[in-house]
């Protein structure tokens, strides 16, 4: 498996079709029991909207840098408007069909002290006629994508799934399906279906032994006219089964925090990796690694290319390769991290010749939050600041070395003449929770400090390791 394929994630063009939902969370504290009934009173302090169902699959694809479109059914209501707004923030090209007289499917959860108090479901099953309107929309956009992924939650959007698959296959598309029907023949023509163990058993799969499991899976896909099955098996990992081959992948997590949305992460990662040119076996291996990351987090969350790269490096026992986020994608990745509740730290510098002082400083900066962004002076900026014989190492090489450090999540260049060689404009774009600078500065002297403080952020000055500087390294080399 080549880690370098992660540099091609943007080549994946995936259309997700299915049952979209709005996941709404009311967060608050519980301090008393209601005088009206023996139930806790939750004082709501924050309301959070997230993409759910097929929309969460699309979100996972977007957060892995895939180009993703989304087709689904919503109502003419405020929940539908909220879902569309959420999808726009996630950079998903959604074309949701609005249905008169039906609500947008919404799951409302009340959360107090990290515990779910109650869940309220707002939904009506969409009809065959509604699904056929989605089929007509599919016909108009299918040519823009290479992979069509059907996410079935049995809410009616895919009532016309047989005709939808025919449209996708006639257009020469690779078809992935996360199934809900016990009758796999409904998915005839699919390249890969991804049932979990319970769905597999309900479809007629046998699990009394590994031999029976394999043979019954082959019987099911052969009779249903499906090319392959990716069976997700919880703590047993997952298995890719075709008519002639079977590949098993061990679970990649030591401690499970929450399995919510893990199936969405699996099929989304599989789609992106296939779209990036990976063979099916390698794409499943990546999906298995992504599942291990996802279940180690709380709630329905996503996996980033950076997390997948680090996990893959550990899995392959280091290959000398590493993934570096393209400069143009860094701001988008920062936005996604903020949506996941992660604390962003920013620092900046030239980092021309990396030395022990830099490594120590960056580790200290990372400890102030969850993700560290390094603003890196471009080559022209360094020449203006340090002289014509600098930098020693060009921008791309400096960025590669920095991004290989465990403490650094993202590197992004700055330093145009218009910016006066300061990161102030970049800091406004990043809008970090914490701004860190090393050296003998006061907060007032730090570029971007006023902005960060005005946004409710923190500014902190760290000391450098005595005697360590790029200039001293160069002097020693010349001596």
N, C-alpha and C positions, 0 to 999 in steps of 0.2 A: 504494500500500500504506500503510495507516494503522498507525503504531506504537502508537496508542492501543488497538488490538485486544489488545495484550499484557496490558492490564488485565482482560481477560475470560478468561484461561487457565483459571481455576477452573471456568468453565462447561462445559468439555470433560468429557464422561462417556464413557470408553473402556473396553471390555472386551477384554482380550488373551487369546486362546486359542491354545495351541500347545505346543511341546516345551520344557519348562522344564529348566534345568540348574543345577548348582552349580559355580561356578568357584572352585577352591581354589589358593592360591599359598603355597608354602613359600619364604621368603626367607632367605638366609644367605650366608656368605662361603666361598670356596674357597681352601684353602691347601696342599692336598697331593693326591696321587694315591693311590687305594686300593691296599693291598698284595694285595687279593684279586683285582683285575681292573684293567685300564688305564682307569679311570674316575675323574673328580674326586670328592672327598669334600666335601660341602656341609654345613657346620655350621648347622643351622636356628636362626634367631634370632627369626623372626616367622612366624605362620601367618595368612593373610588369606582370608576367604570372601566371595565376591561372587555376585550373581545373574547367571546366564548364560542364553543362548538367549532364549526368549520372556520369561523373567523379566527379562532385561536390557532388553527393549523396554518392559516395564511400569515398570521403574526409571527409564528415560528420560522416560516420561510423567509419573511422580510428581515428578521433579526439575524438570519444566517446569510444575508446579502443576496438572496435569490430575487429575481424579478417575478413578482407575484400579482395575479389578478384574482378577484373573488366574485362569484355569482351566488346569490342566495335570495331568500324571501324575507321581507320585513313588512311591518304595518305602517300606516300613515299616523305616526304617533311620536311623542317625545323620546321614547326609548329607541326608536329607529333613528332619530336625529342624533341621539347620543352615541349610538353604535357607529354611524357614519363618521362622526367627528373623531372617535377613537381610531378608526381604520385610517383616516387621513393622517393622524399623528404617527401611525405606524408605517407610513409610506406604502400603503396597500392600494392598488388600483381596483377599487370595488365598483361593481355595477349591480346594486341590489334592486330587485324588483319589488315595488310597493303594492301591497294587496289591500284592497278596501275591506273594512269590516273585520279584519284580523289583527291581533296585537303582534308586535315584535316579540319573539320569544325572549324572555328575560328571567334570569335566576337572581333573586334578591337575597343576600345573606347579611345577617346581623352578626358582627364579630366583636367580642369583648374579651380583653386579656388573652388574645390569641386563640380563643375558643369560639366556635360557631354556636350561636344561641338558637337561631332558627333560619330556615331557608324558605323563601316564598317563590313559587314558580308561576309565571304569567305566560300561558301558552294555549294555543288551539292548533290542532293538527291541520296542516295545509292540505288542500284537495288535489286530485289528479289534474284538474284544470289549471290550478296554480302552478303545479310542476311543469305542465306543458308550456306555460308562458316562460318558464326558466329555460326549457329546452330550446325555444325559439331564440332567446338571448344567447345561449351557448353557440348556436349555429353562426351567429354574427361575429364572435370573438375567438373561436377555437383556433383559427389559423395563426393567431399572434403568439401561440405558445407551443412548446415542444412536449410538455407533459400535462396531462389532465388528471387531477386528483379528486376523487369523489369521497367526501366525508359525510357518512350516513349516521345520523342520530335518530332516525325513525320518526322525524317530525313532519314528513310529507314533502319536503322540497325535492327529494329524489324518488318520488312515486313513479316517474318516467325514466328510471335509471337504465332500463334496457335500451330504449331509444337514444338516450344520452351517450351510452357507450358506443352504440353504432355510429353516431355522429363523430365521436372522437377517433374511432378506429378508421372510419372512412377518410378522415383527414390525415391519417398516418401518425397519430399521436400515441405515445406510451401512456398506458392507463394504470393508475394506482387506485386501490379502493380500501378504505377503512370501513368494513361491513357491519351492519346491524341485523340484516335479515338472516334467519336460520337457513334459508334456501339459497345456497351459494350459486345456484343456476341463474339467479337474477343478475349475476355479475358476469355472465358469459362474455368472453372476449377480453377480459382484463388481463393485463400482464402480471400483476402481483396484487393479491389481497392480503390484508394484515389483521386477522382476527386475534383476539387474546384467547387464553386457554378456555375460559368459560364460553365464549362465543363459538369456539371450535367444537366443544362438546355438544352445545345446543344444535350445531349444524350436523351432528352425527359422528364427530371425531371420537376415536377411542384412545384412552390414555393409560390403560392398565399396564402397558410396557412400552419401551421405546420402539420396539419393532411394530407393535400395533399402532402406535401414534403415527409413525412414518408411513405405514401402508395405508391407514385410513385417510391421512392427509392427501396421499397420492390418488386414492380412489375418489375423494371429494373433488379435487381440482380437475381430474381427468373427466369425470362425469359432467362437471359444470362447465368445461371448456375454458378453464383458466390456466395460464402458463405456470404460475408459481404461487406459493403461499409463504408469507413471513409470519410465523407463529410466535407471538410474544408470550413468554412463559414465566413472568414475574421473577422470583429469586433463581429460577433455572435459566435465566437469560432468554435467548430467542433462537429459532431455527428457521433457516431458509430451505424450503423443500420444493423440488421440481419432480417431474416424472422419473428422472434418472439420478438425481444428485440430492444430497442433504448436507448442509453445513450448520454446525452448532456453534453458538457464541455464548460464552459464560457471562453472567451478570457482572457489571463493572462498577458496583458500588458496595462499600463496606457497611454503611448505615443509611437506612431509608428514612427520610424525614416526611415525605408526602408523595404519593403516587399520582396526585391530581394532574391531569393533562399530560402524563408521560406518553400515552399512546399518540397524542397529537405531535409531540416532539419526535417520536420515532418515525412516523410516516412523513413528516415535514423534512426531517434530515435526510431520509431515504430519497425523497424527491429532489432535493437540492443537489445531493451528491451524484445522483444519476444524471441530472441536468448539467453538472460540471464535468461529465465525461468519465465517471468512475464505473468500472464493471459492477454488476449487481452484488457480487460477494463482498467487494470492498465497501460498497455503499451501505450494505447492511451492517458491516463491521463498524462503520462510522455512526450509524443510527444507534447501535448498541452502546457505543461510548457516550453518545449524547443522552441516551436514556439514563445512564449511570449518573451523569451530571444533574439531570432534571430532578430525579427522585431524591437527590441530596439537598434540594431546596424546598422551602415552604410554599405551598400554593401552586396554581397553574402558572408556571414561569417559562422562560425561553432560554436557549443556549446560544452563546455568541461564538463567532469563529475563533476568537482568542482563547476562550475556555476549551473549545474542542481541540485547538492546536496544542495547548498544554497537556490535556488528557492524552492526546495521541502520542506526544513525546514521551510521556511516562509509559504508555502501553508498548511502544516500540523500543523502549530502553534507550532512547536518544539515537538519532540518525545523523546529526550534524545539520539537519534542516530545521527551520522554524518559520512560522507564519508571521508576516508583518502586515498589519492593516494598511491598505492603500490610503495615502494622505487624504484623498477626496472623500473617503468613507468614515473618517474618524469622528467628525461632528455628529453624524447620524448614529454611530455606535454609542457615543456619549449620551445622546438623547435617549436611546433605548435603555441604557444602564440606569439613568435617572428614573425612567418609568418603572424599573424593577426595584426602586427604593435604595439604590446604591449611592454612597457618598463619594463625590468626585473631588480629587485633589489635583491642583495644577502647580507646576514649577517650570522654570525655563533656564536656558543657558546655551553655551556654545558646544560644550562636551566634545572638544576637538580630539584630544587623546584621553580616552577613558582611564582613570586611575582609581586607587583605593578610596580617596576622598570622595569622588563622585559616587562610587558604589555605596558607601556608607550613608552619604547624604540622601540618595534616592530611596534607600531602604527606610530611612527615618521619615522621609516625606510620605511614602506609601502607608506607613503606620498611622498616619492621620486620617485615613479613610479607607474606602473599599477599592477604588480605582485611581491610578496615577496617570495623569496626562503630562507629557513633557513637551513644552514649546521649544523648538530647536532653531536657533539662528541659522538662516540660510548662508550659503557661501559668500554672497556679495556683502551681506551684513557683517560677517566676521572680518572680511577684508577692510571694511570701513572702520571697524572697532579695534582690530588687532594688528593691521598692517598688511602690506601686499604679499608677504610670504605665508600668510594664513588664509584658510585653514590648512592644516597638514592633511586631514582626511576630508573628502568631499561629503556633501549632505547625505546622499544615499547610503554611504558606508557608515557614517556616524549614526544614522537612523537605524540601520540594521543591527549594529552593536548594541545600541540602547534597547531596542525592542526585544533583544534576546535575554535581557535581565529579567529575573523573576519579579522584581519590584515595579517594572514599567509595563503599563497596559497599552498606552498609545503614544505615538510620537507624531507631532504635526509641526511643519516649518512656519516661520514668520521672518520678517525683517526687510520689508520693502522700504524704499526711501520715504514713501508716504507715511509709513508707520514710525519713522524716526528710529528704526532699529530697536523699538521696544515692543513687548508683547501685549500692550494695552488693548489693541483692537481684537486680538485673538482671545484674550481673557473675557472680553464682553461676549464673544460668540460661544465660548465654552461655558461661561457662567458657573464656575466651580463653587462647591460648598466651602472649600478651603484653598487659600492661596499661600504657597510656601516659597520663601526666598532664603538663600544661604549667604552669609557674610555679615559685615558690620553695617547693617542698614537699620533705619527706623521705619516703622510702618508707613509714615508719611512719604518716605523716599521711594517706596516700591511701586513700580508701574502697575496700574490696574487695581491697587489696594482700595482706592475710593469707591470704585464700582462694586467690588466684591462685598465691602462693608455695607454699601447702600442696598444690596440685595439680601442682607441678613447673613452673609457668610463670615468666615473667619480668615484672618491674616496672621501668619506666624513666621518668625525669623529663626533659622537654624544656623548653628556654627559649623564651619568647615573643619575638616581634619587638618591640624597644623602641619605645615611643610608640604602639603600636597597641592600642586597646581600644574596645569598644562605647561605654563611658562617655565616652571622649574624643571619639568621633565625634558623640555626642549633644550634648556641650558645644559643639563647633565649629558644629553646626547652629544651636544656640540663640543663639550669640554674635552 
